[in-house]
Structure formats: structure tokens, C-alpha cells
């Protein structure tokens, strides 16, 4: 990782795979969907903890070196000459460590209106009417309410990510965050990427938003959720009517905390659609 590392995190169904697909067009960058690094990192973190009886022989410097080595060794051969963007929603919970391991890194958090995140998941489930999704334990008897409740729970895909983002947004290491709103990325991809490049202090690059490529079909199929990480070839905004019952849609209408007046107490940069 001679050229450093940044991270992609935030909310699901909010453009993180699209962002990675666009960034990887730049030959100086490596970016992809959810990587295995976070799983390896947390496993090593556990092995270095006090539950290991031999941890008494491990000091903080050694812990930092070993944990940093997870990133350096994973990416040494894969992309040794590129700026890395590693994607995982858990990174919002690891800002205290990441800020010490990689002081110059940023965590780019993709965000979106919560009702439309729930709608996007429900649309995906209905598009795969003959598949049972691993996101819901391959259960056959669910309905839109049970699925949304599962997603919104504190340990659900959306609830956990939202709480983790709040943890980072209001925490002491929030200076490492950058928020990118989905609507800005899809409606104005060139302006959004230019803004993001300026924040990351990277030289500009002209992206091709008419020919975006990313393939994750085998990964999605293994989860019983084809299309979960599918990226359309052309970046464009598509108007649609929500599939959610109105009261379920409204339940999440005020959950975009980063837009609340006076909420941004840490002055986190937010890339949003200019009006």
C-alpha cells in the first residue's frame, strides 16, 4: 500500500458498490465491493485480546503492527502500487483504530433516504420471487413488515449500519469521515466525484458514467439475493413509486440525521446534490 488507503462504508443500498465501480475506472485506484479484510481484521483483533491467555505478552505497539499488517499483507500483491479503497460497513465502528493505523485515511460513507433504502431491499426481494434470501435467514413466511422490521433492528442490515454511522458521525474521529448522498452520486456523478476528489486531495480524473462495469453475480447468488450488488451500465436517476405501504414508508421519513439542523457538530463534509 505504497499510495495509502481509504475506506468505503455507510448505509446499504446507498451507492457503495456504484462508487467503487466508478473509482476503479481510475488506473491509480483499487476499489471493490465488500472485501474480506474486515472479517480477517476482527478475527485477528479477537486473537490479540485478553481472551487469549498469552495476550499478556502482547503490547499495544505489537497489536498496532499486527493489525496494520492485515491490510498491508492482503494488498501487497494485489494492488501494491495503487491507492486502496476497502469497503465494509464495519469500518464506521473502527474509526478510533483506523485513525491511528492510517492517520491520513478517510472513510467515505454512502448515505440515502432511509425509506428508499427499505424500498430498495423490498424491490430486490420481490424481483427474486423464487429465491429465499440469506438476508432473512432463508425464511419462507415473511412479509414486507417482518422484512423491514428485521432490517431496522439494531443487529439488522440497516439498523446496525445506521447506528454505526451515527457512532462515527458524532464521535471524536469524525474528521476522517466524508458522506456522499446517493442522489448526488446518481443525479450528478461527475460533479460528485470531482467534489470527492478534492476532499481526498487527489488529482482529477474523467470518469465514464455511460459504461460502468461491475460483476458480483456469483456472490449475490450464493446469498440467495441476485442483483444485490448489481450496477447498471449507465449512471442515471430512475423515478419510481414506492412498494412500501404508506405508514411503513413514513416510519423512516425523519431518520436522515445528517440533514437535521445543527446535527453536524463535527463539520463532516457532506457531498450532496447542489440545488
Secondary structure as GFF3:
##gff-version 3
##sequence-region A 1 275
A	DSSP	beta_strand	5	10	.	.	.	ID=ss1
A	DSSP	alpha_helix	16	23	.	.	.	ID=ss2
A	DSSP	beta_strand	29	31	.	.	.	ID=ss3
A	DSSP	alpha_helix	37	47	.	.	.	ID=ss4
A	DSSP	three_ten_helix	53	57	.	.	.	ID=ss5
A	DSSP	alpha_helix	60	78	.	.	.	ID=ss6
A	DSSP	beta_strand	83	87	.	.	.	ID=ss7
A	DSSP	three_ten_helix	89	94	.	.	.	ID=ss8
A	DSSP	alpha_helix	95	101	.	.	.	ID=ss9
A	DSSP	beta_strand	107	111	.	.	.	ID=ss10
A	DSSP	alpha_helix	114	127	.	.	.	ID=ss11
A	DSSP	three_ten_helix	134	136	.	.	.	ID=ss12
A	DSSP	alpha_helix	144	152	.	.	.	ID=ss13
A	DSSP	alpha_helix	157	169	.	.	.	ID=ss14
A	DSSP	three_ten_helix	174	176	.	.	.	ID=ss15
A	DSSP	beta_strand	177	181	.	.	.	ID=ss16
A	DSSP	alpha_helix	182	187	.	.	.	ID=ss17
A	DSSP	alpha_helix	189	200	.	.	.	ID=ss18
A	DSSP	alpha_helix	217	222	.	.	.	ID=ss19
A	DSSP	alpha_helix	246	251	.	.	.	ID=ss20
A	DSSP	three_ten_helix	257	259	.	.	.	ID=ss21
A	DSSP	beta_strand	269	271	.	.	.	ID=ss22
###
